[in-house]
Amino acid sequence: MTTYSGQALDSWISGTATRLSIPQASGVKSIQNSVQANMPLSVPPPFDPSDKSWKEKLLPTKDCRTKTEDVTKRVGLTFEEFGLKRELLMGIFEMGYEVPSPIQEKAIPHALNPDQRDVVARAKNGTGKTAAYLIPVLQKIDTKDQSIGQPQALIVVPTRELALQTSAICMALGKHLGVQSMVTTGGTNLQQDIMTLGQTVHVIVATPGRIADLLMNDYRKGYGMYGQPILRMDKCKILVLDEADKLLSQDFAEHADLLMDKLPKDKQVLMFSATFPVSIKSFLTKLNNYEVINLMSELTLKGITQYYAYVPEAKKVHCLNTLFRKLNVSQSIIFCNSAQRASLLAQKLNELKYSCYYVHARMTQNQRNKIFHDFRTGMIRNLVATDLFTRGIDIQSINVVVNFDFPRMAETYLHRIGRSGRFGHLGLAINLITDDDRATMHRIERELNTEIKAIPKEVDKRLYVAEEQVNLDKDFLNAVAAGRFASDHTSSSSCGEELKKVQEGMSRVQGGMQGINERENTMKQEVSSS
């Protein structure tokens, strides 16, 4: 029984169905009915060894878009070679995962190794990290163990939205296994979580604060016997830290230490992220003989074309309007550096008749759930967000990311633009740069060993439009991956031309201001000398 709060169940199940193309009649709908009726999930039919096409029957319609090598440069393993349960394989194929991605090829065998080695894995955003840890977790769950309130695996993620998304994927992958999972996050009813833990729960997906609350409070009036813990971790042999760099930051470090202390000493720890700062080194000393997997040495930003437009602050909304009129945007995320700016920008875009909402951490959980559900299902085309949405959120129809406010840190920039170009597809990132942002942009370019180029007069649709990305030639993909691609079209009505006019106007204004300042200084000198 997967437990969701409020409207989250319907929202996230239907959203997962839309994103993953799972047939409602035979896939997600049956899960939803089973969960709501509090009944065990369906058992698959007996395996027929003579049926050679069972895998093909489960796979959804294939996505024919060309993919970059960060998901295609594989060793050549198949999911069947990992020795997975057939019920788990059925869930994998129904999700559309035909063959493992590079991070899955590397991480799954290590996580399933009988020696229980810990795994520290680094890979680009949108390359299949969630399935890379969920598959071994589900493989190791003993569904015959129906212990009350004693999970066998704990998955911790930094945000509520990511927790709901991860739980939905866990449910879809394990729907034929009979795994009972639970999601618990801040902003939801703690009493309901305590009641749920009075039943069988195999896997818990949680945010740090809520799981710490459940671990630290041994007794709640009216529930259980006095002195009995709310959550017992004796049988929890797997701890997953997704977006581990965030979970080990100063905001959550004490929660991570608590988890290490409360879980059994022989637990297996799986850590996944796109970035691992130096600050995590002290935490690594607590791991047992860990295996490091690093697929980020040369694949950091492949598939995402990065442009900047130098625009004065007062012209940013005009510039964004120009971009939206000229680009073929399927869905976009526009990042601001504060909740107030996100709210004001969304209001401006709505006045310009764009389908647009905003979301930030100050909203109630029900508000966030509703907005994200509408965005995931395509009811909202554009979402203005703070850095709440930089972590792990996977919506493959997002083809354009705009940094309306340029971030201060390279890690933040990397996670923001990683919302486009998911799972090897091409995407577009556009940065609106003011004079104050130039030094920061150059520093981030150096730190990420990348180049952010000036936006051209016309942006090639193959860089970001899904319909244009079928059967792309290898030379084009190599140029995009190396950051060499640039368009030199000269359309006078292009976005680049209008942006150029804005920049030229800004230069004239700056030149005029410089002349005024020089005249003022001359007058001051004349007054002083007299």
Secondary structure, 3 states (H helix, E strand, C coil): CCCCCCCHHHHHHHHHHHHHCCCCCCCHHHHHHHHHCCCCCCCCCCCCCCCCCHHHHHCCCCCCECCCHHHHCCCCCCHHHHCCCHHHHHHHHHCCCCCCCHHHHHHHHHHHCCCCCCEEEECCCCCCHHHHHHHHHHHHCCCCCCCECCCCEEEECCCHHHHHHHHHHHHHHCCCCCCCEEEECCCCCHHHHHHHCCCECCEEEECHHHHHHHHHCCCECCECCCCCCCCCCCCCCEEEEECHHHHCCCCCHHHHHHHHHHCCCCCEEEEEECCCCHHHHHHHCCCCCCEEEECCCCCCCCCEEEEEEECCHHHHHHHHHHHHHHCCCCEEEEECCCHHHHHHHHHHHHHCCCCEEEECCCCCHHHHHHHHHHHHCCCCCEEEECHHHCCCCCCCCEEEEEECCCCCCHHHHHHHHCCCCHHHCCEEEEEEECHHHHHHHHHHHHHHCCCCEECCCCCCHHHCCHHHCECCCHHHHHHHHCCCCCCCCCCCCCHHHHHHHHHHHHHHHHHHHHHHHHHHHHHHHHHHHC
